[in-house]
Structures are given as structure tokens and as C-alpha cells.
Amino acid sequence: MITRDDYDWWLATASQVDWTWAKTYADTAPHHYVVEGRTTGIHHDDFVRAARVIHTFGQPGKYYGTTNIYLENPEARLKWWTMDANVTDTNLINRTTTDRLYGVQNAPATYSGIESQYDSIATTYDIDRPMAEEVVEMLHEAVRGAAGRYPPSVLDVACGTGRALDLGLALSDRYAGVDPSTPMLNQLVRKHPKVARLYPTTIEHALTERLFTPRQFEIVTLMVDESDKFSSETLTAVSRLASRAFVHVRGDQVTVHRCERASADTPA
């Protein structure tokens, strides 16, 4: 679990270690770094812990075509980021000033300002909570049965770290996700930086604010743990956002509500 104590630890650690000037990038992307084996006072477990802090409390930003998760210091003058896809491989942390921007800053927004029970476990969620193979197969069957001649547009409710994308149930450019946990959405962006749209809020708020319209998406998915609770009114409202199928997974139970297909999919 990554909490505010870990965040405070990193702020203290970052102020105490010696940062090395990146001479190779002095003219193109000036920054400093610490690296395992060459920076004293920080070891591999510290690098992994720091990376989890950055990915939990940071936000997405762009370096030209690359999307990173950047954590700013409280004064918003410095920012840190890592570059390893697998957080446990982290052995290098970069630091630069917040006024350094490269390219159009159009990374997906993940900040919600909402505390979630999943925030502290976001960086380990995928490993700690795998989905059973039989559930994965039922999901694929449900999506195949609802798909038309083209890849469907998908709304992933309580999307978390983007399991629907991980499983290939949706294409990034035809995908929208809604979730209140910023750290979970950060994990999604790390894996799938080119998603069409993210809504960092609760589905209840999204429905109240009418962020979506009935039948806006061809397929709507809701994949949650057994401990997650949604009212029957919310589930009904969510199902109405789908024009083909509403796929609801709760634990190991998969429920598929078929909707009337759009007329464009009806054979002439």
C-alpha cells in the first residue's frame, strides 16, 4: 500500500540524495537523475517505492509522443518521473523543473480530487487481483456476440487500471473510461496512453451531470469486485447508455443484458 507516509518519505529522500546532471541532454531536455548503483543513500527497494509514489500521487504529462506520470513537489517547482514499464524494474528517477514542457500537453486527465479505497493499492492491483480465465472467456464471448461489423465503442464504468483494454475487449481509440481513483487511472494511462477519453469521477456523478446520453456507446462494461456496491437505479441508468450490450461482472459472475441492435447493423 502506498500512502501519504510514503509520499512524505519520498519528499525527504529526494531532498537528501545527490542528483546527477544529465550532460547528454543539457541542450535538448535539461534534467537531473539518480540511478541505482551510482547514487548513494538510495537502493533498489527505494527506487521501486519512489516509483509507486510517483505513479500514485502524480498526473499524466507529455514528452512529445511519450506519456509519463509526473509528480510535482508541493511548491510546484520540481517534478519527478520514471521510465520503466514494470515498476519493479525501476532503477532510475529523473527530475526537472515544472516549467520544462515538450510538445502539446494533451495527455488524458486523471485528477478527480476524490479519495478511493483503491488509491493505495493501484500500483499492485493488476498483480494482486487477476481475473479468472473462465470469466475472461465469458467476457470475450459477450463482446463478440454484441459486436457489429466494426469495432464497437465501449464505455468502461469503474474502469480502474483499464482491464477491458488489457483483455482486448476494446480498442483505445474507441474507448472511454470513468473512475474516481486518480492512481488507478494513472495505471491505465501508463499502459494505454492513447485512450479516446477518461472521466475522472464517479459514475453516479457522471449520470447526475448528464455526461453521457442514452445509447451513446455500443457496449458498456462494468467489472467490479464483490465488495463494490451500486444501486439498482444506477445499474439501470448505466445499462441505458448501451445500444448493443451491457456487460456486468461482479466477482466471478458475468451478466449480459442484450439491447436492441442499431438499425445500421440490421441486414438489408
ZAROKOL-992679 format. One record per residue: residue number from 0; residue in three letters; chain; x, y, z of N, C-alpha, C in turn. Coordinates in steps of 0.05 Angstrom, whole numbers, plus 5000, padded with zeros to 4 digits. Example, Ala and Ser with C-alpha at 12.3 -4.5 7.8 and 13.67 -1.06 7.14 Angstrom:
% residues 2
0_ALA_A_5264_4886_5156_5246_4910_5156_5264_4934_5156
1_SER_A_5257_4955_5142_5273_4979_5143_5258_5001_5157
% end
This chain:
% residues 268
0_MET_A_5017_4976_5000_5000_5000_5000_5017_5025_5000
1_ILE_A_5010_5044_4984_5024_5070_4982_5006_5092_4994
2_THR_A_5016_5104_5015_5001_5124_5030_5016_5151_5031
3_ARG_A_5005_5170_5046_5018_5196_5049_5044_5193_5064
4_ASP_A_5047_5173_5080_5073_5168_5093_5095_5163_5072
5_ASP_A_5088_5147_5052_5107_5142_5030_5113_5167_5015
6_TYR_A_5093_5183_5010_5096_5209_4996_5115_5226_5012
7_ASP_A_5111_5229_5038_5129_5245_5055_5157_5234_5055
8_TRP_A_5159_5207_5056_5186_5195_5054_5200_5203_5029
9_TRP_A_5186_5203_5006_5200_5209_4981_5208_5239_4981
10_LEU_A_5192_5257_4991_5199_5285_4991_5225_5289_5007
11_ALA_A_5227_5275_5030_5251_5277_5047_5275_5265_5033
12_THR_A_5271_5241_5021_5293_5227_5008_5303_5243_4984
13_ALA_A_5284_5254_4968_5292_5269_4944_5308_5294_4951
14_SER_A_5304_5305_4974_5318_5329_4982_5346_5322_4994
15_GLN_A_5351_5297_5000_5376_5289_5013_5396_5276_4994
16_VAL_A_5387_5263_4973_5405_5249_4955_5418_5269_4936
17_ASP_A_5441_5261_4924_5455_5277_4905_5445_5271_4877
18_TRP_A_5434_5291_4864_5424_5288_4837_5446_5294_4816
19_THR_A_5448_5277_4796_5468_5279_4775_5457_5294_4751
20_TRP_A_5473_5313_4741_5465_5329_4718_5467_5312_4693
21_ALA_A_5447_5311_4677_5447_5295_4652_5460_5311_4630
22_LYS_A_5486_5308_4627_5502_5324_4608_5493_5319_4579
23_THR_A_5485_5295_4573_5478_5288_4545_5453_5304_4536
24_TYR_A_5436_5311_4555_5411_5325_4548_5412_5355_4557
25_ALA_A_5435_5365_4562_5437_5392_4572_5424_5413_4554
26_ASP_A_5426_5409_4528_5415_5429_4510_5387_5422_4500
27_THR_A_5380_5396_4501_5354_5388_4489_5332_5383_4510
28_ALA_A_5339_5371_4533_5320_5366_4554_5334_5366_4581
29_PRO_A_5342_5389_4590_5358_5390_4615_5343_5379_4639
30_HIS_A_5358_5361_4653_5346_5349_4677_5368_5336_4694
31_HIS_A_5361_5327_4718_5379_5312_4735_5367_5284_4739
32_TYR_A_5384_5266_4750_5374_5239_4755_5389_5226_4778
33_VAL_A_5377_5206_4790_5390_5187_4808_5388_5160_4796
34_VAL_A_5409_5143_4799_5409_5117_4787_5420_5096_4807
35_GLU_A_5408_5073_4806_5416_5052_4824_5445_5044_4819
36_GLY_A_5460_5040_4841_5487_5032_4839_5507_5055_4838
37_ARG_A_5498_5079_4831_5516_5102_4829_5508_5124_4847
38_THR_A_5483_5124_4857_5474_5145_4875_5473_5133_4903
39_THR_A_5489_5145_4921_5490_5135_4948_5465_5142_4964
40_GLY_A_5458_5125_4983_5435_5131_5001_5408_5122_4990
41_ILE_A_5407_5109_4967_5382_5100_4955_5387_5073_4941
42_HIS_A_5371_5053_4948_5375_5026_4939_5351_5017_4922
43_HIS_A_5352_4993_4911_5332_4984_4893_5304_4986_4904
44_ASP_A_5300_4976_4929_5273_4978_4941_5264_5007_4943
45_ASP_A_5283_5025_4947_5276_5053_4949_5266_5064_4922
46_PHE_A_5280_5055_4901_5272_5063_4874_5244_5054_4867
47_VAL_A_5238_5029_4874_5211_5018_4869_5190_5032_4885
48_ARG_A_5196_5037_4911_5178_5052_4928_5173_5080_4917
49_ALA_A_5194_5093_4909_5191_5120_4898_5175_5120_4873
50_ALA_A_5179_5100_4856_5163_5098_4831_5134_5095_4837
51_ARG_A_5127_5079_4857_5099_5075_4865_5087_5101_4875
52_VAL_A_5103_5116_4890_5094_5143_4900_5088_5161_4876
53_ILE_A_5106_5162_4857_5103_5179_4834_5078_5172_4818
54_HIS_A_5074_5146_4814_5051_5137_4798_5025_5139_4813
55_THR_A_5026_5140_4840_5002_5143_4856_4993_5172_4859
56_PHE_A_5012_5190_4864_5005_5217_4870_5010_5236_4847
57_GLY_A_5021_5226_4825_5027_5243_4802_5004_5245_4783
58_GLN_A_5009_5258_4760_4989_5261_4739_5003_5258_4711
59_PRO_A_4988_5250_4691_5000_5246_4664_5009_5273_4652
60_GLY_A_5031_5271_4637_5040_5293_4621_5055_5282_4597
61_LYS_A_5060_5299_4577_5072_5291_4552_5101_5300_4550
62_TYR_A_5117_5282_4538_5143_5289_4528_5143_5282_4499
63_TYR_A_5134_5302_4483_5129_5297_4454_5109_5274_4451
64_GLY_A_5117_5252_4439_5098_5230_4435_5096_5210_4457
65_THR_A_5111_5215_4478_5111_5196_4501_5095_5208_4524
66_THR_A_5080_5191_4538_5064_5199_4561_5077_5188_4586
67_ASN_A_5083_5205_4605_5094_5197_4631_5076_5206_4653
68_ILE_A_5080_5194_4677_5066_5204_4701_5086_5221_4716
69_TYR_A_5080_5247_4720_5097_5266_4733_5086_5273_4760
70_LEU_A_5104_5272_4780_5097_5281_4807_5111_5308_4813
71_GLU_A_5095_5328_4819_5107_5354_4826_5111_5356_4856
72_ASN_A_5131_5372_4864_5135_5376_4893_5115_5397_4903
73_PRO_A_5111_5399_4929_5090_5416_4939_5091_5445_4930
74_GLU_A_5115_5455_4923_5118_5482_4914_5113_5485_4884
75_ALA_A_5108_5462_4871_5103_5461_4842_5127_5472_4826
76_ARG_A_5151_5469_4836_5175_5478_4822_5191_5456_4809
77_LEU_A_5189_5432_4821_5203_5408_4810_5184_5386_4804
78_LYS_A_5191_5368_4786_5175_5345_4781_5193_5321_4775
79_TRP_A_5183_5297_4783_5198_5272_4780_5183_5253_4762
80_TRP_A_5197_5236_4749_5184_5215_4733_5203_5191_4729
81_THR_A_5191_5168_4723_5207_5144_4717_5201_5135_4688
82_MET_A_5215_5115_4679_5213_5107_4651_5209_5077_4647
83_ASP_A_5210_5061_4668_5206_5032_4665_5177_5024_4663
84_ALA_A_5170_5007_4645_5142_4998_4642_5134_4983_4667
85_ASN_A_5151_4966_4677_5146_4950_4701_5158_4965_4725
86_VAL_A_5141_4972_4744_5150_4989_4766_5172_4975_4782
87_THR_A_5172_4948_4783_5192_4934_4799_5220_4934_4786
88_ASP_A_5221_4943_4761_5246_4946_4747_5259_4973_4750
89_THR_A_5246_4991_4764_5255_5019_4766_5283_5020_4779
90_ASN_A_5301_5033_4765_5328_5037_4775_5338_5065_4768
91_LEU_A_5320_5082_4758_5328_5109_4750_5304_5127_4755
92_ILE_A_5309_5150_4767_5288_5170_4770_5298_5197_4760
93_ASN_A_5283_5210_4744_5290_5236_4733_5277_5259_4748
94_ARG_A_5290_5282_4746_5279_5307_4759_5284_5331_4741
95_THR_A_5265_5348_4738_5269_5373_4724_5250_5394_4736
96_THR_A_5252_5418_4725_5234_5439_4735_5207_5438_4720
97_THR_A_5187_5447_4733_5160_5445_4722_5155_5463_4698
98_ASP_A_5173_5482_4693_5169_5500_4670_5179_5487_4644
99_ARG_A_5191_5463_4646_5200_5448_4623_5178_5432_4611
100_LEU_A_5168_5440_4587_5147_5426_4573_5156_5419_4545
101_TYR_A_5149_5396_4535_5157_5388_4509_5134_5377_4493
102_GLY_A_5126_5391_4472_5103_5382_4456_5077_5390_4467
103_VAL_A_5056_5384_4452_5028_5390_4460_5021_5374_4485
104_GLN_A_5011_5387_4506_5004_5374_4531_4975_5364_4530
105_ASN_A_4971_5342_4516_4944_5332_4513_4941_5304_4525
106_ALA_A_4956_5298_4546_4953_5272_4559_4926_5270_4572
107_PRO_A_4915_5246_4575_4889_5243_4588_4889_5254_4616
108_ALA_A_4868_5266_4624_4865_5277_4651_4857_5255_4670
109_THR_A_4870_5253_4693_4863_5232_4713_4856_5243_4740
110_TYR_A_4860_5269_4745_4856_5280_4771_4826_5283_4777
111_SER_A_4817_5272_4800_4789_5273_4807_4784_5288_4833
112_GLY_A_4804_5289_4850_4800_5302_4877_4784_5285_4895
113_ILE_A_4779_5259_4888_4762_5241_4903_4780_5219_4915
114_GLU_A_4777_5214_4941_4792_5192_4953_4777_5166_4948
115_SER_A_4792_5145_4941_4780_5119_4935_4794_5098_4951
116_GLN_A_4780_5076_4957_4792_5054_4971_4814_5040_4955
117_TYR_A_4815_5046_4929_4834_5033_4912_4860_5050_4908
118_ASP_A_4860_5074_4918_4883_5092_4913_4910_5079_4922
119_SER_A_4910_5069_4947_4935_5059_4959_4945_5033_4947
120_ILE_A_4928_5019_4932_4936_4993_4921_4937_4994_4890
121_ALA_A_4935_5017_4879_4933_5019_4850_4958_5007_4836
122_THR_A_4982_5012_4847_5006_5003_4833_5010_4973_4835
123_THR_A_4994_4959_4851_4997_4930_4853_4970_4916_4846
124_TYR_A_4950_4931_4838_4924_4920_4833_4924_4898_4812
125_ASP_A_4937_4902_4790_4936_4883_4768_4948_4856_4776
126_ILE_A_4969_4857_4792_4982_4832_4800_4967_4818_4822
127_ASP_A_4956_4834_4841_4943_4822_4864_4915_4812_4859
128_ARG_A_4902_4823_4838_4874_4815_4833_4870_4807_4803
129_PRO_A_4882_4785_4796_4878_4775_4768_4849_4765_4764
130_MET_A_4840_4765_4740_4813_4755_4733_4815_4726_4725
131_ALA_A_4796_4710_4735_4795_4682_4729_4793_4678_4698
132_GLU_A_4805_4657_4688_4805_4651_4659_4777_4647_4649
133_GLU_A_4760_4633_4664_4733_4628_4655_4717_4653_4652
134_VAL_A_4723_4673_4670_4709_4698_4668_4718_4714_4644
135_VAL_A_4744_4713_4639_4756_4726_4615_4743_4715_4589
136_GLU_A_4740_4689_4588_4728_4676_4564_4699_4685_4561
137_MET_A_4684_4686_4583_4656_4695_4582_4654_4724_4572
138_LEU_A_4673_4740_4581_4674_4768_4573_4678_4771_4543
139_HIS_A_4698_4756_4533_4704_4757_4504_4680_4747_4488
140_GLU_A_4667_4726_4498_4643_4716_4484_4621_4737_4483
141_ALA_A_4617_4750_4506_4596_4771_4507_4601_4794_4488
142_VAL_A_4626_4803_4487_4633_4825_4470_4632_4817_4440
143_ARG_A_4641_4792_4434_4639_4783_4407_4610_4781_4398
144_GLY_A_4593_4772_4416_4565_4769_4409_4551_4796_4404
145_ALA_A_4562_4817_4416_4549_4843_4413_4562_4861_4392
146_ALA_A_4585_4853_4383_4600_4869_4363_4587_4868_4336
147_GLY_A_4588_4890_4322_4578_4892_4295_4600_4888_4275
148_ARG_A_4598_4900_4252_4618_4897_4231_4643_4913_4236
149_TYR_A_4641_4933_4254_4664_4950_4261_4669_4947_4291
150_PRO_A_4694_4953_4299_4700_4953_4328_4681_4971_4343
151_PRO_A_4669_4961_4365_4648_4977_4379_4660_4999_4396
152_SER_A_4645_5020_4400_4652_5040_4420_4644_5029_4447
153_VAL_A_4662_5032_4467_4659_5020_4493_4662_5041_4515
154_LEU_A_4643_5040_4533_4645_5056_4558_4651_5036_4580
155_ASP_A_4673_5040_4594_4681_5022_4615_4676_5036_4642
156_VAL_A_4655_5028_4656_4648_5041_4681_4664_5028_4704
157_ALA_A_4674_5045_4722_4692_5036_4743_4716_5022_4731
158_CYS_A_4727_5036_4711_4748_5024_4694_4774_5017_4708
159_GLY_A_4780_5031_4730_4804_5024_4745_4829_5027_4728
160_THR_A_4845_5006_4727_4870_5006_4713_4867_4998_4683
161_GLY_A_4842_4995_4674_4837_4990_4646_4837_4961_4638
162_ARG_A_4824_4945_4654_4824_4916_4648_4810_4909_4621
163_ALA_A_4790_4924_4614_4777_4919_4588_4797_4923_4565
164_LEU_A_4814_4942_4568_4835_4946_4547_4856_4925_4549
165_ASP_A_4864_4918_4573_4884_4897_4577_4875_4870_4564
166_LEU_A_4850_4864_4566_4839_4839_4556_4832_4840_4526
167_GLY_A_4835_4864_4514_4829_4866_4485_4800_4868_4480
168_LEU_A_4784_4876_4500_4755_4878_4495_4748_4904_4481
169_ALA_A_4766_4923_4479_4761_4949_4467_4787_4959_4455
170_LEU_A_4784_4976_4434_4807_4989_4423_4810_5017_4436
171_SER_A_4835_5025_4440_4840_5051_4454_4825_5074_4442
172_ASP_A_4824_5075_4415_4811_5099_4402_4781_5097_4401
173_ARG_A_4770_5075_4412_4741_5071_4413_4732_5067_4442
174_TYR_A_4749_5077_4461_4745_5070_4489_4742_5095_4506
175_ALA_A_4723_5095_4524_4721_5115_4545_4718_5101_4572
176_GLY_A_4732_5112_4592_4731_5100_4619_4723_5121_4639
177_VAL_A_4708_5112_4659_4700_5130_4681_4707_5117_4707
178_ASP_A_4722_5132_4725_4730_5121_4751_4739_5144_4768
179_PRO_A_4733_5143_4795_4741_5165_4812_4769_5164_4823
180_SER_A_4784_5141_4819_4810_5138_4831_4832_5148_4812
181_THR_A_4844_5170_4819_4866_5181_4803_4890_5161_4801
182_PRO_A_4899_5149_4822_4921_5129_4819_4914_5106_4801
183_MET_A_4889_5096_4802_4881_5074_4784_4881_5084_4755
184_LEU_A_4871_5107_4750_4871_5118_4723_4900_5123_4713
185_ASN_A_4918_5131_4732_4946_5134_4724_4957_5108_4714
186_GLN_A_4950_5086_4726_4960_5060_4717_4948_5053_4689
187_LEU_A_4923_5060_4685_4911_5056_4659_4927_5072_4637
188_VAL_A_4933_5097_4643_4947_5114_4624_4975_5104_4618
189_ARG_A_4988_5094_4639_5015_5083_4635_5015_5061_4615
190_LYS_A_4994_5044_4615_4992_5022_4597_4979_5029_4570
191_HIS_A_4960_5048_4571_4945_5055_4547_4943_5085_4545
192_PRO_A_4965_5098_4536_4965_5128_4537_4948_5141_4516
193_LYS_A_4937_5126_4496_4922_5139_4474_4892_5133_4475
194_VAL_A_4881_5130_4499_4853_5125_4501_4837_5149_4492
195_ALA_A_4814_5144_4481_4798_5166_4470_4790_5186_4491
196_ARG_A_4781_5176_4514_4771_5195_4535_4770_5181_4562
197_LEU_A_4778_5196_4583_4775_5187_4611_4758_5207_4626
198_TYR_A_4741_5197_4643_4724_5215_4660_4732_5209_4690
199_PRO_A_4749_5225_4702_4757_5220_4730_4736_5229_4750
200_THR_A_4716_5212_4753_4694_5218_4771_4678_5192_4777
201_THR_A_4659_5194_4794_4642_5170_4799_4621_5168_4777
202_ILE_A_4611_5144_4772_4590_5141_4752_4565_5155_4761
203_GLU_A_4560_5156_4787_4536_5169_4797_4537_5199_4790
204_HIS_A_4560_5211_4794_4563_5240_4787_4561_5244_4757
205_ALA_A_4573_5226_4742_4571_5228_4713_4542_5227_4703
206_LEU_A_4526_5209_4715_4498_5207_4708_4482_5232_4716
207_THR_A_4488_5242_4740_4474_5265_4750_4479_5290_4732
208_GLU_A_4505_5292_4724_4513_5315_4707_4507_5310_4677
209_ARG_A_4496_5287_4671_4488_5280_4643_4512_5282_4625
210_LEU_A_4534_5270_4634_4558_5270_4616_4555_5250_4593
211_PHE_A_4536_5232_4596_4530_5212_4575_4501_5214_4567
212_THR_A_4495_5204_4543_4467_5203_4534_4459_5174_4529
213_PRO_A_4433_5168_4530_4424_5141_4526_4434_5130_4499
214_ARG_A_4443_5105_4499_4452_5090_4475_4477_5104_4462
215_GLN_A_4491_5119_4477_4515_5133_4466_4537_5114_4458
216_PHE_A_4539_5092_4474_4561_5072_4469_4548_5046_4460
217_GLU_A_4562_5032_4442_4551_5007_4433_4552_4985_4455
218_ILE_A_4574_4985_4470_4578_4966_4492_4586_4981_4517
219_VAL_A_4573_4975_4540_4581_4986_4566_4589_4963_4584
220_THR_A_4613_4966_4596_4622_4945_4614_4624_4956_4642
221_LEU_A_4619_4939_4662_4622_4946_4690_4633_4922_4704
222_MET_A_4660_4923_4709_4674_4900_4721_4684_4908_4749
223_VAL_A_4673_4897_4770_4679_4906_4797_4683_4882_4815
224_ASP_A_4695_4887_4838_4698_4866_4859_4672_4862_4873
225_GLU_A_4669_4840_4887_4645_4834_4901_4638_4855_4923
226_SER_A_4659_4868_4933_4655_4888_4954_4644_4915_4944
227_ASP_A_4645_4919_4917_4635_4944_4906_4605_4943_4904
228_LYS_A_4592_4965_4912_4563_4965_4912_4553_4988_4894
229_PHE_A_4533_4981_4878_4519_5001_4861_4489_4996_4864
230_SER_A_4474_5018_4866_4445_5015_4870_4433_5004_4844
231_SER_A_4409_4993_4847_4395_4983_4824_4388_5006_4804
232_GLU_A_4383_5030_4815_4377_5053_4798_4402_5060_4781
233_THR_A_4425_5059_4793_4450_5065_4779_4455_5044_4757
234_LEU_A_4451_5019_4764_4456_4998_4744_4436_5000_4720
235_THR_A_4412_5007_4726_4392_5011_4705_4400_5035_4687
236_ALA_A_4409_5057_4699_4417_5080_4684_4441_5074_4667
237_VAL_A_4460_5059_4678_4484_5052_4663_4477_5034_4639
238_SER_A_4459_5015_4643_4451_4997_4621_4439_5012_4598
239_ARG_A_4426_5035_4604_4413_5050_4583_4432_5066_4566
240_LEU_A_4458_5066_4574_4478_5080_4558_4488_5063_4535
241_ALA_A_4480_5037_4535_4489_5018_4514_4468_5015_4493
242_SER_A_4477_5013_4468_4458_5007_4446_4458_4978_4438
243_ARG_A_4479_4962_4447_4480_4934_4440_4481_4916_4464
244_ALA_A_4498_4922_4483_4500_4904_4506_4512_4918_4530
245_PHE_A_4501_4911_4554_4512_4920_4579_4523_4894_4592
246_VAL_A_4550_4894_4597_4563_4871_4608_4572_4878_4636
247_HIS_A_4560_4863_4656_4565_4869_4684_4579_4845_4696
248_VAL_A_4603_4850_4707_4619_4830_4721_4622_4838_4750
249_ARG_A_4613_4821_4768_4616_4825_4797_4629_4801_4809
250_GLY_A_4655_4803_4815_4670_4779_4824_4673_4760_4801
251_ASP_A_4662_4736_4804_4664_4715_4782_4637_4712_4768
252_GLN_A_4618_4730_4773_4592_4728_4760_4590_4748_4736
253_VAL_A_4583_4738_4713_4580_4754_4689_4551_4755_4680
254_THR_A_4540_4779_4678_4513_4782_4669_4513_4800_4644
255_VAL_A_4500_4791_4623_4499_4806_4598_4470_4813_4592
256_HIS_A_4465_4839_4589_4439_4849_4581_4441_4858_4552
257_ARG_A_4427_4844_4535_4427_4850_4506_4407_4872_4500
258_CYS_A_4417_4892_4485_4399_4914_4477_4391_4910_4448
259_GLU_A_4371_4925_4440_4362_4924_4412_4384_4935_4394
260_ARG_A_4393_4920_4374_4414_4929_4357_4406_4953_4340
261_ALA_A_4427_4970_4335_4422_4994_4318_4413_4985_4291
262_SER_A_4397_5001_4278_4386_4994_4252_4408_4991_4231
263_ALA_A_4431_5004_4235_4453_5002_4216_4465_4974_4215
264_ASP_A_4461_4959_4237_4471_4932_4238_4451_4911_4228
265_THR_A_4427_4920_4221_4407_4901_4212_4410_4896_4182
266_PRO_A_4412_4870_4174_4416_4864_4146_4393_4876_4129
267_ALA_A_4401_4885_4106_4382_4897_4088_4364_4875_4075
% end
